[in-house]
């Protein structure tokens, strides 16, 4: 046991130090506050773990010079708590950190001497109250409870005494935190660093848990002490190039180069034991060379100015994997094809779910496949059903959708002209302080002309991608809320190519507010066509279309794949059953309300190929055209004609039998299934179509279709 004040003094005197392999101070302000509340209430708050050694690892901030080291106490667990207490009780940055290392500084935590309440400074609440004092000042001997009460000039002696007692009691109780005996645990003296890191791993279940990446980096730093510092410096270098990489990304790339896998768990104890610091350094240098090669390609060939142009940096991991096994550069003709895949992965949210598994699969293909780009694209197409963008993909989608970033890329590719000065936007794209996402029909203008800012659907329509263009801040300021029929005419007269460069309809009748819906329809198509053309040109040549449906069937049903024996033929009863059509519509609606998927009709639940012959025989036109017509009518009847745009239907041959494949994309609006006189709402979950109650559906809709 040791008093908290003694532990803090030991930190100040460098008797207790923090190893370089530990992460930085990551506690949130709320965690810091809750620690003080718990100590004030005398609740248990854990312990600290000390490793006493005469052969310490690298120390954070070089707090102790190596020539001065003898036996030293290294803090293995409790760093976040001890750092918080040092900041609040001593009011200073501990010696193992710099001011810039403290992302969330809790030193503006305040304490109410009268009510014993903790809270971060709020001017309106605390400015005129004599009882709110910073926690740091409360541990300063200059703060005196009775002097504070005297300065209140209370006339009621009894009230004055009562308040004085409360203030004195609370201040004394707060200051008593310094004298709390804190439990100190020690590992056996003389343990080597590997054993100490192993102990560090085991106690990590307490406090703010380390991520898998942080644990890997901890082990790497055990052999290569400067690893964290070197990576953080490189992160700062990449920021200058507008690429904002996290330690997690660099660590994952590091793992890929060491293990040929994107999974952190592949870094086993055996790998840690046999890998030397020199090997770690060599791998790091190789990875840096790859990223230094890749970033200029992204800027020059993909028109990506920085990581803000991408929805996730994870898309770079398979590229790093491929380059690591191919001499650090793309083979002839493959650069643009990999960029083509990268854009598809971003557009279709390849890593928006099951991130680790999908990254690992893609890394495997990038390293081991004889045709990596083809196989990587095939993974996306099997997951999403198609590659090309449709106008419906843009409907109701706002600036958070990956297609908004894609529009940004196309704008740069088109060398768009600024509407204010005629200069090229390409020169400053990526600088989000100078380029802004402008509403072509200004928000205020639309809200003045019939659109309701409180109506959810109106807001989505006002803010959708089809109403966005990229212009300089000055141009945006000049336009303000001007009528587009007026300012677009001036822009087109002054810079004739400017609107075309941003895929804006030049039909002036569409610039009228009453034609806003028609404007959106026209622009969605222009944007979709431009993106598809850009991707086709980037790819350079058509890649063979070859989805292996037999493999899909072999893989069975999942959240993105469903099999149905028939559209309307009941195999058990031996006749037409209209309920079967209802089930088909239910499955399609569930895909639309989720992430999309594939529905295969003519396949049994166990994967037997049945075909659609039985269905066709029941129709007026007893062929696949009649089948397609009937399926379209089912969608119209149960879901509505407006939802046909979210499906792509084709007939394929499997084992000499015709099977229908419906590729379903997620809808821009909620889809309700009509069933007699009621409506039902379904989503995909656990490889099936699951119904939702009214309450569940309302909550789901609120979280999935709000801007």
N, C-alpha and C positions, 0 to 999 in steps of 0.2 A: 504494500500500500504506500501511496505517496500523496501528499496534499497537492491539489491542482496548482497552487501558487509555486510549489517546489518544482513541479514538472515544467511549468512555463519558464521559470528561472533557468532550468537545465537547458531548455531550448535556446534561451537568450545567450547563455554562456557556451553554447555549442557542445554541451555534454551529451545532448540528444540530437541526432541529425536524421535527415530523411534521405534514403538512397535514390539515386537517379532513376532506377528501374521503376519506381512508383509513379503513378499518374499525377497530374497536377491537382490543384484544389478545385473540386468540381461540385461541391455542395451548393444547393440552391439557397436563396435567402430564407425560404420557408423552413428548410432543414436547420439552418443556423438558429432561427428563432425558436424552433421546437426544442433544440438542445438546451437553450437557456431556460425555457419554460419548465422542462423536465428537471433540470438541476435546481431551479427555484422551488419546485414542488417536492424535491428530494426523491424523485423517481430514479430507478436504475438507468444508467446510460452506457453500460458496457465497460470495457477496459482497454488498456493499451498493451501492446506486445512489443517487447524489446529484445533485440539480438545484440549481445555484447561480444565484440570481436576485435582482434588486433590486426585483422586483414580485411578491412571493410571494402565494399564496392565503391564505385564512383558516387560522390555525394552531390545532391542537388545544389545548383548555384555555386559549386566549388566552395561551399561554406567553410570547409576545413581544408587547409593545405596538407597535401599528403605527407610532407616532411614533418608536420607537427602531430601526425596521428600515432597514437599508441593504442591502448584499449579504448574503444569508443562504443557508445550505445546507439544502435541503429533502430529507428522506429519502423516496425514491420506492419503494425495494425493500429489504427486510431489516429492516423494523420489528419483526417478531415475534422475530427472532433478537436484535436489539440490545436490545429491551425485556427479553427473558429474561436476557441477560447483565447488564444494569443491575440487575435485581432480585436476581440471585444474587451478583454480584461486589461491588456497592456496598450491597446490602441495603436499598435504598430504592425508592420509586416514582419513575419518571422524571418530569420536570417537565411533560411533555405529557399526563400522566394524573393522575387522582385515585385514591385507594384503592378507591373503589367501582367504578371502571372495570375493575379486574383481577378477572375472574371466577374464573380458575384461577391462584391465586398459588403459584408454585413455590418460595417461600422456605423451605418446610419440607422441601426436598430435603437428604438427608444423604449423607455420604461416609465410608466405612470406611478409616481411615488405614493399617490393617494389610493389608487385602485389595484395596484400591482399588475397592471395589464402591460403586455409587450406589444409593440407594433412598429413598423417602419415609418419613417417620417412622412407625415401628411400636413402640408402647410395649413390648410383650412381647419384641421382638427387640433393641431398642436401649437400653432403659432402664439396664440394668446393665453395658453394654459401654463401656469407656473409649475405644474406637477409633471409635465412631460419632459424628461431629461434623457439625453443619449446614454446608453449603457456604458459607453467608454467614460463619460464624465462621472458616472456614479461610482466608478472605481478610483476616482481621483479624490484625494483627501480634502481638496478644497471645497467640495460640496458638503454642506452641513444642513441637516434636516431642520433644526430649530431656527437657524438664520433664515432659511427659506420661508418658514411659517411666519416669522416676525415681519418679514417684508410683505406679507399679505394684508397687514393692518386691519385685522379682524377686531371688531368691537366686542363681540361675545366671547368672554374668557373661556367658557366651557367648550364652545365650538373650536376655539383656537387650540385648547389642550387636546381635544379629541383628534383633530386633524394632525397636530404635532406628533401625537403618539403613533398614529397610523403611518405617517411619513417616515418617522424614525424606525419603526418596526420593519417596514418594507425595505428601506434602504439597508438596514443592518442585515436583513435576511438575504438580500441580493449580494451584498459584499461577502457574506458567509460562504458563497460559492467558492471563493478562493481557498477556503480552509477545508473543503470537502475532501475526504480521503478517497482517492481514486485507485481502483484495483490495477496493479501493474503485474503483468505476467512476463516471464523471461524464458527464452529458449536456452537449451544447454550451451554453455560457453564453447567457443571454438568450432562451431558448425561451419562447413563450407557454404559457399553462396548457393549452390544448387539445392542443398537441403533447406536452407533458409527460404528460398523462393518457393519450394514445395510447401513449407509451412504457411507462407504468405497466401498461396492458393487456397489452402484448406480453411483458413480463417476468413476468406473473402465472402463467405455466406452472410457475414454480419455487415451492418452499415450499408452504404451505397455500393451495390454489387458491381464488380468490374465486368465489362463486356468481354466476349470471347476474344476480340481483337486486342483489348487491353491486357488480357492474361498472356496472350502470345507475345506481345511486345515486352511484357515484364520478363519473360524467359529469355528473349533475345538480348535484352539489356543486361541480363545476368552474365552473358559471355561478352557482349559488346556494349559496355556501359554508356557510350555516347549515342546509342541508337536513337533514343527518344529525342535528344537534343538536335541531332543531325536531321532527323525527319521533320521536326518542327521548323528548322531553318529552311529546309527545302520547300515546305508548305508556304512559308513567307515569300520565297522566290516565285512560286507558281502564282501566288496572289497578284504579283506585279504583272503577270501575263493574263490576269483575269480568270484564272482557273482556281477555284476554291476547293481544294482537296482536304479531306479530313484524315486524321491518323488511321481511322478504320480502313479507308480505301487503300492507302499506301501499305498498310500491314497486310491487307488481303492480297494485293499484288505480290508482295514479298512471299506470302505463303504459296501462291501459284508458282512462282519461280523455284521454290524449294521442294514442293510436293506434287506439282502438276494437278493440283486440285484447288478449288475455291473455298473449300471447307476448312475453317480454323481448327477443327478437331483432328485434322490430318497431321497437325504438328504434335507428334507424340513425344513421350519422354525419351524414347530412343533417338529421335531426331535431335532433340535438345542436347542430349549427351554427346552425340558424335559430331555435331556441327561446331566448328571453331569460330572464333571471332573473325579470323581472316576470311572464312567462307561467307559469313554474314556480310562482311564489307564488300566482297566481290559480287555477291548477289545484289546488294544495294546499288552498286555502281552500274551493274547491268540494267537494273530496273530504271534508274535515272536516265540512262542513255536512251532506253526505249521511250520513256515519256517525253524526253527532249526531242526525239524524232517524231513522235505522234502529234504533239501540240501544234507545230507549224502546219502539219497536214490538215488538222481540223480547221485551222484558221484560213488556210489558203484554198483548200479543195472542198471543204464542207461548209464554208462560210459560218463557222461557229466561232464567235469572238471570245467566248469564255464559257465557264460552266453554267452561267445563267441561261444560256441558250439550250441547255439540255435539262430534261426533267430529272435525270439521275446520272451521277458519275459512274455508277456500276457498269454502264454500257461499255466503258473502256477496258474492263477487266478481261473479257475474251480477246480483245485486240492485243492487249499486253501479252496474254498467253500465247497467241499465234506468233507474235514477233519474237518472243523469247526462244521459240523453237526453230525460227527461220532466219537466224543471223541478224535480227534486230531491224529488218526492213521487209516491206511487202514484195512478194514475187511479182514479176512483170504482169500487168493487167489485173492484179488482184486488189490494188489499193481502192479503186472506186467501188468495186464489188463489196468490199468490207464496209465502206462508208454507206453503201446502199442498205446493207443489213443493219448497220447501226441506226440509221434513220427509221427503219421499220420497227426495230426494237424499242425506240423511243416513242414513236407514234402509237404503237399498240400496247404499250405498258408491259413489255416483256418481264420486267422485274418488279412490277407493282404488287405481286403476291408470290409466295413460295420463293423468296429471293435467293436463299442459299442453294436450294435444290436446282433452280433454273440456271443460276450462275455456274454451278458445278457441272451441270450437263453441257452448257455452252463452252466452258473451258475445256472439257474433255473433247468435244468436237473440234474446237480450234486447234488443239494439239495433235489429235490422233486421226482425224478424218482425212481421207485422200482428196475430198472435195469439201473443205470446211464451210465455205460460204453457202454452197447449195444446201448442205445439211443444217446449217444455222437458220437459213431462211425457211426451210421446211418445218423446223420446230415452231416458228412463229405462225406459219400458215396452218399447221395442225392445231395450234392453240386457238387462233383467232378466225380461221376459215378463209381468209383472203389477204391479199397484200395491198390492193389498190384502195384509194380513198374515194368515198362517195359523198355527194353533197349532204346527205342525211347525217353523216358523221359530224358535221359542223353545227347542226341544228341545236340550238339551246346551249351550246358549249361556250364556256367563258374563258377568261384569261388563264385559269388554272389548268386548262386542258393542254396536252402536248402539242395539239395542232396549232395553238396560238404561237408557240415557239417555232413551229415549222413555218408558219406564215412569216415570222420574223426572218428566218433563214432565206426564204424565197425573195423577200423584199431586198435583202442584201445581194442575192444572186442577180436580181434584175437591175442592180445599180440604181436604185430608186433615187429620185430627185426630191430634195426638201422643198416643201411648199412655200417656205418663207424666203429663202435666199437662193434657191436653185442649185445649191451645192449637193454633192453626193452624200447620201446617208451612210454609204458603206464605210466611209472613213471614220465615222464615229459610232457605228453600230456596236452594241455591247456595252457602251458607256451609258448606264441606265440613268445617269444624272442629266444627260443631254438629250437622249432619245426617249420619247414617251409613247405609250400605247393610246392613241387618240380615238375617241368615238366619232365616227364620220357623221352620223346624226347625233349631235351632242345630247348628253343625258338631259340637261335642263330643258333643251328645246323639245325633246320628245315628251317629257313630263308636263310641259306646258300645253302640249297638243294631243291630249287624250290618253296618254299612257300613265298608269298609276304606280307611283314609287312604292306603294304599300302592297301591290299585287305581285305575288311571287312569279307568275308566268310573264307578266309585263317586264319585270326586272330582268329576267333571263333573256328576253327578246332584246331589250335595250343594250344589255352588256355582252351579247354573244360575239363570237369571233368575227362573224360576217359584218359587224359594225365597227371593226377595228382597223386602224392604219397606223403606221409608224412615222412620226414626224418629230422635228426638234421641239424642244420646250418652248422656244420663241414662237414657232408657228402655232403650237397648241394654244399659247397665251393669246396670240392675235385673233385666232378663230373664236375662242371662248365658246359661247352658245349660239353662234350665228346660224341662220337658216342654211342648210347644205345646198339648197337650190341656188343660193346666191354666192356662197364662197367657193363651191366646187366649180362653178362657171368661171370665176376669176382665176382659179388655179389652172384650169384646162386651157384658158386663153394665154396665160403667162408662160406655162410650162406644158406644152401639148402632150408630152409622153408621160407626165407625172401620174395621172390616174391609171393608165394602162399598166405602168410599172408596179402599182399596188393592187392590181386586179379589181379595180372599181369600175362598175358599169358606166359607160359614157352616154347611155341613153338618158337625156336630161329629164324625161318624164318620170324616171325612177327616183329622182332627187326630191320629189314632192313628198311631204309627210304622209299624205293619204296613200302613197305607193310604197311605204316603208317595207311592208311584208314582201312585195314583189322585188324590191331592191335586195332584200336578204336572200331570196330564192336565187336570183341571178348571181349574186356575189358568191354564195356557197358553191355554185357550180364552177365559177371562174377560179376560185381558190382550189377546189378539189382537182380540177383539170391541171392547174399549174403545178401543184405538188406532184401529181402523177407523172407529168411530163419531166419535171426536174429529176425525179427518181429514175425514170427510164433512161434519161440522158446520162445520169450518173453511173448507172449500171453498165452502160455502154453496149450491151448485147442482151438479147432475150435469154433468160435462163429457162431450162426445160421445166415444164410444169409436171410434177409427178408425185402427188400426194399418195402415199401408200395406204389405201383404205383397208386393205387386208390386215395391215399392222394395227390400224386404229381399231378394227373390230376385234382383233386378237387381244388388244389391251383392255377391252371391256368398257363399261359405262363409267363415267366420272362426272365431275361438276361441269365439264365442257362437252361431253358426248353422251347422247341418249339413243337407244335403239327402240324401235316400235315395229311390231310384226306387220302392221297394215294401217292404212288410212281409215278404212270403214268396214273391212271384212272381218267378222268374228270367227276365228279358227275353231273355237270351242263349240259354238252354236251352229256353225256351218251356214251362216247367212249374214246379211248386212246389219250392222249395229251402229246407229248414229252416235252412240256414246263414245265409240272409238274416235270419231272426229273431234268430240269435245276434249278427249285426252290429248290428241295431237295439238290442239290449240292451246291447251293448258301448258304443255311443255314449251311451246314456242314463246308464250307470254313470260314464263319463268326465265328463259334465256334472255329475253329482252329486258327484264327487270334486274338482271344480274350482269355478268360480264360477257354475255353472248355464248355461242357454242354451236355444235353440229347436231342435227337430228337426222338419223338414218332410218328411213321407212322401208320395210322389207327385210328386216333383220330381227330375229327373236331375241329375247332377253339374254339367252346363253350364247348368242353370236351365230346362230344357224342362219344361212342365207336362204330366205324364203322368196324374195322378189316381190314385185307388185302386180303380178298377173291376176291374182284373185281380185284385187281392187279394180283393175282395168275392166275385168269382165262384167262388173256391176254397173258400168257407166254407159252413157249414150254413145260417146266416142270411145270405143274399147281399145284405146292405145295410150301411149305416154302423153300425148297432147291433151286427151280427155282427163288423164290423171292430174296433170299440172293445172288445168282449169278448175277441177274440183278442189284441189288443195288451196288454190288462190281464193276460191269462194268460201272455204272454211275459215281462212284468216279474216276475210272481210266480214263474215257473219259473227264470229266470236270475238274478234279484237277490234275490227274497224279497218276501212280501206286505207286510212292514213298510215297504218303500220306495215303495209306490204313493202314499203321502201326499206325496211330493216331486215329483209330476207333476200336471199339469193338461192334459187332452186334449180337443181340440175338432176338429170338421170344418168347414172353410170352403170357400167357392166361389171359384175363380180361373179365369177364362176358361171358365166353364160346366163346370168339372171340380171334383170334390170332392178336397180335399187335407187330410191330417191334420196338425195342429200340436200337438206335445207341448212344453209349457213345463216345463222341468226346473229345479228349484232345487237349490242346493248342500245336501248332506246334513249332518245333525248328527253323523254317524258314518261311518267308511270303508265303501265299497260294493265288494264283491268279486263278480266275474262267475263264475257256476258254469259250468264247461265239462267235461262228463263227470265224471271223478273228481278234478279239480283246480280251483283257484280262480285267477282272474286279476285284476290290478289295473290300471286305466286312468285317465289324466287327459287333459285337453284341452291341446294344445300345437301350435303351428304349424298351426292350423285343422284339426286331425285328432285322433283318439283314439289316444294313445300308450301302449303297455304299459310297465310298470315291473318291474324285477327285484325279488326279495324284499328285497334290501338297500335299493334305492332306495325301494320302497314303505314299508318300516319307517321310514326317515328322513322321508319325506313325511308319513306318518301322525303321527309324533312332532311335527313342526313345525306341522301344520295342525289337529290335533284335541286338543292339550293345552290345559288351562286357562291 
